[in-house]
Amino acid sequence: MIFGLMIFGIPAMVIAEKKGFKGARWLLAFGLIGLIIVCVLPSAKKRGIDYGQAKKRAAVANSIGAWLCGANALILFISLIALVFIRQNQIGPN
């Protein structure tokens, strides 16, 4: 998990912040998938767009980042619960 965070999460966070998005939402945004998505989203800091359009772009990107982060957290939670049950079944009843 730490390896994936360093390889995909930190670059996604940096790119998101440079584009005017909330970087923390992209830190755990589903690894490589999140990195690719943040790279293709239009920047909220692009020259030539008005303030309203920039706010809308940032809001959409921040929502996507939050959903990806939430999905990642849900999968992690389910994996941990499954791991606990598997371990209990391997140990057996006392």
TALIN-V40644 format. One record per backbone hydrogen bond with DSSP energy under -0.5 kcal/mol. NH is the residue of the N-H (numbers start at 1). CO is the residue of the C=O. E is the energy in kcal/mol with one decimal. If there is no record, write none. Layout:
BEGIN
NH_CO_E ; NH_CO_E
END
This chain:
BEGIN
5_1_-2.1 ; 6_2_-2.2 ; 7_3_-2.5 ; 8_4_-2.7 ; 9_4_-1.3 ; 10_5_-2.3 ; 12_8_-1.9 ; 13_9_-2.4 ; 14_10_-2.4 ; 15_11_-2.6 ; 16_12_-2.5 ; 17_13_-2.4 ; 18_14_-2.2 ; 19_15_-1.6 ; 20_17_-1.1 ; 21_16_-3.1 ; 23_21_-0.8 ; 25_22_-0.9 ; 26_22_-0.5 ; 26_23_-1.2 ; 27_23_-0.8 ; 28_24_-0.6 ; 29_26_-1.1 ; 30_28_-1.9 ; 33_30_-1.3 ; 35_31_-2.2 ; 36_32_-2.5 ; 37_33_-2.4 ; 38_34_-2.7 ; 39_35_-1.6 ; 40_36_-1.5 ; 41_37_-1.3 ; 44_19_-2.6 ; 49_46_-1.1 ; 54_50_-2.2 ; 55_51_-2.5 ; 56_52_-2.0 ; 57_53_-2.5 ; 58_54_-2.3 ; 59_55_-2.4 ; 60_56_-2.4 ; 61_57_-2.5 ; 62_58_-2.8 ; 63_59_-2.0 ; 64_60_-2.4 ; 65_61_-2.6 ; 66_62_-2.1 ; 67_63_-2.5 ; 68_64_-2.6 ; 69_65_-2.3 ; 70_66_-2.6 ; 71_67_-2.6 ; 72_68_-2.3 ; 73_69_-2.4 ; 74_70_-2.4 ; 75_71_-2.4 ; 76_72_-2.2 ; 77_73_-2.5 ; 78_74_-2.7 ; 79_75_-2.4 ; 80_76_-2.3 ; 81_77_-2.4 ; 82_78_-2.6 ; 83_79_-2.3 ; 84_80_-2.1 ; 85_81_-2.2 ; 86_82_-2.5 ; 87_83_-2.5 ; 88_84_-2.2 ; 89_85_-2.1 ; 90_86_-1.7 ; 91_87_-2.0 ; 92_88_-2.0
END
